[in-house]
Amino acid sequence: MTTTSAVPTPYRYPNPKEALPDIVVPSVIPDDERVWVPQADNVWFRPLCLNVSQGYWMNLLRVRKSGVLSCHRHPQAVHGYVIKGSWRYLEHDWVAREGSYVFEPPGETHTLYVPDDVEEMITMFQVNGVMYYCDSEGRHTGYEDVFTKLDMCRKHYESVGLGADYVDQFVR
């Protein structure tokens, strides 16, 4: 990388006509509570990118009560960055605190837990592929993928007056 103090010249050729536009979310933590999509009691997510062509999604997960969220596994890697609060997996001895980055390897099964002393937890996750819910014995209890997330967003945004197409700005 070369740096100069002069104003650089931008790339002068067009991007591929098939390329989708960038997504820029000016306020990741929204002022409008309607943007948060309910997922379970005291649990919401805020979509940032729903990539239907590559099968992944990026969102903020917000939890406003301590306790167990879910036992689940992923066939592909997951990345997380803790913005507020803390959480851990019951199967590990580490705690993800504000500013922590978490890498979840493919195939691992874990149970997300928010401790009693946390009023609000917000973590940005990139989930690749499916989120496979199971019980502590590994029996299938449900799943989420980019398409179920998209459906949840459409239904919620329609019900709160933003319109089902509000989510389209996050779809690629």
C-alpha positions in Angstrom: 0.0 0.0 0.0 1.3 3.4 -0.9 0.3 6.5 0.9 0.7 10.1 -0.3 -0.6 13.5 1.0 -2.0 14.3 -2.4 -5.7 13.7 -3.3 -5.7 10.3 -4.9 -7.4 9.6 -8.3 -10.3 7.2 -8.0 -10.4 4.1 -10.1 -11.7 5.3 -13.5 -13.4 2.2 -14.9 -16.9 1.0 -14.2 -17.6 -1.9 -11.8 -19.1 -5.0 -13.4 -22.7 -4.3 -14.4 -23.8 -7.4 -12.5 -22.3 -6.2 -9.2 -24.8 -5.4 -6.6 -24.6 -2.0 -4.8 -22.8 -1.7 -1.5 -24.7 -1.8 1.8 -23.9 1.0 4.1 -25.8 1.1 7.4 -25.3 4.5 8.9 -26.6 3.7 12.3 -25.9 0.1 13.1 -27.7 0.4 16.5 -31.0 2.0 15.4 -33.0 4.7 17.1 -36.2 3.1 15.8 -37.0 0.1 17.9 -39.1 -1.3 15.1 -35.9 -2.3 13.2 -35.2 -5.0 15.8 -36.9 -8.2 14.8 -38.2 -10.4 17.7 -36.6 -13.8 17.8 -37.7 -15.1 21.2 -38.7 -13.7 24.6 -36.2 -10.8 25.3 -34.2 -11.7 22.2 -34.1 -9.6 19.0 -31.9 -9.4 15.9 -31.2 -6.5 13.6 -30.3 -7.5 10.0 -27.2 -5.9 8.4 -26.8 -8.2 5.4 -28.9 -11.1 4.2 -26.9 -12.7 1.4 -29.2 -15.1 -0.3 -26.8 -16.0 -3.1 -24.0 -17.2 -0.7 -26.2 -18.3 2.2 -25.0 -16.2 5.0 -26.3 -13.4 7.2 -24.8 -10.7 9.4 -26.9 -9.3 12.2 -26.8 -7.8 15.7 -28.2 -10.1 18.3 -29.7 -8.3 21.3 -30.6 -9.9 24.6 -32.2 -8.1 27.5 -32.5 -10.8 30.1 -30.0 -13.3 31.5 -30.4 -17.0 30.8 -29.9 -19.7 28.1 -30.7 -18.7 24.6 -30.2 -21.9 22.6 -28.2 -25.0 22.1 -27.1 -25.1 18.5 -24.4 -26.0 16.0 -23.2 -24.7 12.6 -21.8 -26.6 9.6 -19.8 -23.6 8.7 -17.7 -21.0 10.6 -19.4 -18.1 12.6 -17.7 -14.8 13.5 -18.8 -12.6 16.3 -17.9 -9.2 17.8 -19.3 -8.2 21.2 -20.5 -4.6 21.2 -22.2 -4.5 24.6 -22.4 -6.7 27.6 -21.0 -10.2 27.8 -22.0 -13.9 27.2 -20.4 -17.3 27.0 -21.0 -20.8 25.9 -21.8 -23.3 28.7 -19.4 -25.7 27.1 -16.4 -23.4 27.4 -14.7 -21.5 30.2 -14.1 -18.2 28.3 -16.4 -15.2 28.4 -16.9 -12.9 25.4 -16.9 -9.3 26.8 -17.3 -5.9 25.1 -14.7 -5.7 22.4 -14.2 -9.4 22.1 -14.0 -11.3 18.8 -15.2 -14.8 18.7 -14.6 -17.5 16.1 -16.8 -20.5 16.2 -15.4 -23.5 14.2 -17.7 -25.5 11.9 -19.3 -28.5 13.6 -19.1 -27.3 17.2 -22.2 -27.5 19.4 -22.7 -24.9 22.1 -25.2 -23.3 24.3 -25.3 -19.5 24.5 -25.7 -18.1 28.0 -26.0 -14.5 29.2 -25.1 -14.0 32.8 -27.4 -12.5 35.5 -25.3 -9.3 35.8 -25.8 -8.3 32.2 -28.7 -5.9 31.5 -28.2 -5.9 27.7 -26.0 -7.9 25.4 -25.4 -6.9 21.7 -23.2 -8.9 19.5 -22.6 -8.7 15.8 -22.6 -12.1 14.2 -21.8 -13.4 10.7 -23.5 -16.8 10.4 -22.5 -18.9 7.3 -25.0 -21.5 6.3 -27.5 -22.9 8.7 -28.0 -22.6 12.4 -29.0 -26.0 13.6 -30.9 -26.0 16.9 -30.7 -29.1 19.1 -31.2 -30.2 22.7 -28.4 -31.2 25.0 -28.5 -34.8 23.5 -28.0 -33.4 20.0 -31.6 -34.1 18.9 -32.8 -31.6 16.2 -35.3 -29.0 17.5 -35.2 -26.5 14.6 -33.1 -24.4 12.3 -32.5 -21.0 10.8 -30.9 -19.9 7.6 -30.8 -16.7 5.6 -34.2 -17.5 4.1 -36.0 -18.0 7.4 -34.3 -14.8 8.7 -35.6 -13.0 5.6 -39.1 -14.3 6.2 -39.0 -13.2 9.9 -37.9 -9.7 8.8 -40.6 -9.4 6.2 -43.4 -10.4 8.6 -42.1 -8.2 11.4 -41.5 -5.1 9.3 -45.0 -5.5 7.7 -46.6 -5.8 11.2 -44.9 -2.7 12.6 -45.7 -0.4 9.7 -42.2 -0.3 8.0 -43.5 -2.5 5.1 -42.3 -6.0 4.1 -40.0 -4.5 1.6 -38.0 -2.6 4.3 -35.7 -5.6 4.6 -34.8 -5.5 0.9 -32.1 -2.9 1.6 -30.1 -5.6 3.4 -30.6 -8.4 0.8 -27.8 -9.3 -1.6 
